[in-house]
Amino acid sequence: MNRSNLSTALLRGTAVAVLACSALSGCAPLILGSAVGSAFVATDRRTSGTQLEDQGIELKAGKRVRDAIGDRGHVNVTAYNRQVLLTGEVPTEADKAAVVRAVAGVENVNKVMDELAVTLNSSLSTRSNDVLLASKVRATLVDARDLISNAFKIEVQRGEVYLMGLVTEREANRAAELTASISGVKRVVKAFQVISEDELANKLPRPAPAPTSTAQ
């Protein structure tokens, strides 16, 4: 099995595990894209410090959302490079505004992207379908030879796919095009931070210098 097929199999296996977990009470949510371990962390385009900051933002924002609206609604907080994407459902416009205010006040948050829907909470079957759809998107990006799949963070809600990441315009358009072609995807939202090709070149790992031979 080649590397691409192995990565795809691992990601699809993780989706099945998440789906099984979602049917049980007390299971903590998992983030697809971290499934294949710390190798992804090393190729993340964010600095290690920013990655830790984003994790802290998600924890703090989640607590503030609970403080703001209690158990009303179903809100997901996704942080990438200090920008926060809010997805899910809340029952009223007032709750929506309260969530946005709460998250905007979290330390180190530079921008809040509000994609909350004012509607009933999504069903368990809808969320399960979203998990499987996220695995399909990730597998598609892994298989794309002209993209680095770990440059993208994926969130799926009610069949709508949100793509985040530090990417060039070419990468953003290519990833969105591939995602839109997947069966079951209702909408693709590009929530990227676009960088230039030169900026990308500066972020990519530099090859180690060749060892110099010592004359005997």
Helices and strands as residue ranges (DSSP letters): H 3-22, H 39-42, H 48-69, E 74-80, E 83-90, H 93-104, E 111-114, E 117-118, H 124-143, G 149-151, E 153-157, E 160-164, E 166-167, H 169-180, E 187-190, E 193-194, H 197-203
